[in-house]
Amino acid sequence: MDRNEILHWLKEEDAERLEALWARADRARRENVGDAVHLRGLVEISNYCVRSCAYCGLRVGNSGVERYRMSMEEVLECARTAERFGYGTLVVQSGEDPGIGADWVSDLVRRVKTETPLAVTLSLGERGDEELAAWRKAGADRYLLRFETSNPNLYESIHPSLPGRRSDRIALLRRIRDLGYEVGSGAMIGIPGQTYEDLADDIEMFRDLDLDMIGVGPFIPHPGTPLGLAAADGAGCEADQVPNSELMTYKVVALTRIVCPLTNIPSTTALATLNLAEGRELGLSRGANVVMPNLTPVEYRSLYEIYPAKACLFETGEECHACLSRRIASIGRTPGQGPGGSLNIQLRRDRGEVSRPKDERSSEAG
């Protein structure tokens, strides 16, 4: 699919013509990654963050947030729950929190890898090369870092760099790949000032980075942030502004599947937030093959408020698991077995482009 066709579909509004896009994406999903829906157990270990992102409720300047960090044993209990439910992966996520030390994360990864069969995905923000290398050596399989937008000026306007440290997530993603991780990234849809050309660039960037996992979701600002306040004031948009709509999110999921046929693509909580009744199911029927049930203890989950009114906020891990199992079965799909390895990285390994740390006890992850 070339750029002109990507732009055509991004701007397409006719429901009947879009059915052809959904069918094409679903066929590409079935032919390339199969019918299994891989489950990644998500645990949000800390809501501390040093960044001042203009839309995120965890931003350092939000004094209304009750901050927390989970203990090692609390995280390990979530890992044991993931194993009990038959998940293949534990996703360890936090704000960009330097209070979570490199050694602590290494110990956590080693214990999860020793005590369970789970793959480990880390999503801890922009971290230094030494930390990333240490966590990979400890056995971490994947790293998730969304670049959010490939437009550098738009990115800087909503993700201010830290003093003395310019943020360049595209370069960091390439370094993470060089360290041997499976690499996940993604973009937001409908950022104020984002054009259709920008969004087409994002999809082409997915292809250029040869990502193993790609997550996309609508721009949903927290009301206590600069962009949340601007939205409440009814700030205007340019004519070529991409909408942060459910429909546009499905379009980007579908186009991403067609452009990057072997990648793992989640049907996200943000889609469920926009459409609780069937958002996840529609995402899965339009190109996605992953869901991420939330295992964060309920007492912490409401404190990890990147954006408001997230779906499933007060469900226990058991309730979330049962609900997603029913939803997957309702569309004729089955839960995946094992860690759900990245087909992209397997091809790179076959070509000799990826090596493993010598002491790594790693599963095929994806």
Secondary structure, DSSP 4 states (H G I P E B T S, - for coil): --HHHHHHHHH---HHHHHHHHHHHHHHHHHHH-SEEEEEEEEEEE-------TT-TT-TT-TT----B--HHHHHHHHHHHHHHT-SEEEEEESS-TTS-HHHHHHHHHHHHHHS--EEEEE--S--HHHHHHHHHHT--EEE---B-S-HHHHHHHSPPBTTB---HHHHHHHHHHTT-EEEEEEEES-TT-BHHHHHHHHHHHHHHT-SEEEEEE----TTSHHHHHHHTT----TTBPP--HHHHHHHHHHHHHHSTTSB-B--HHHHHH-TTTHHHHHHHTT--EE--B-S-HHHHTT--SSSS-TTTT--HHHHHHHHHHHHHHTT-EE--TT---HHHHHHHHTT-----TT-------
